[in-house]
């Protein structure tokens, strides 16, 4: 069970994900959206994404990577960390 603060962070990470990430990565994180397909957005459930360290994911969100734009000017360090916590929940529900 998550502590209240961890649950709150995952919740705010979910809200930030919905506002900033969902357009490309989709509500389920698979990247299965028209824009996500066009830009080849990463499937956030994938082992390639989930095996990255939090620091590596932070760098991708902060600096951008390939077709993904940087979010350093749109998200605070704390917001990026919260989004990463939310993205980690996709790894727990990985499709077999």
C-alpha positions, 0 to 999 in steps of 0.5 A: 500500500502506498503512503499518502504522500506517495499516492499523492505524488503518483496522482499528481504525476498522473495529472502531469502525464495526462496534460503533457505526455498522453497526446503521444504516449496515450492514456495507457502509455503504449504510444498507440495514438495517431501522433504517437505512431507518427512520432514512434513514441515509446511504449512505456510498458516496454522493458527498454523503458522500464529497465532505465534508471530513474536518472536516465528517464529524468534526463529523457524527460528533461532534455528530450530524446529523438522525437520527444521534445525536452520538457525542462522549460515546462516541468519542474524537477519535482514534476518530472520525478512525479511523472517518472513515478507514474510511468513506473506503474506501467511496468507493474501492469506490463502485458505478458 
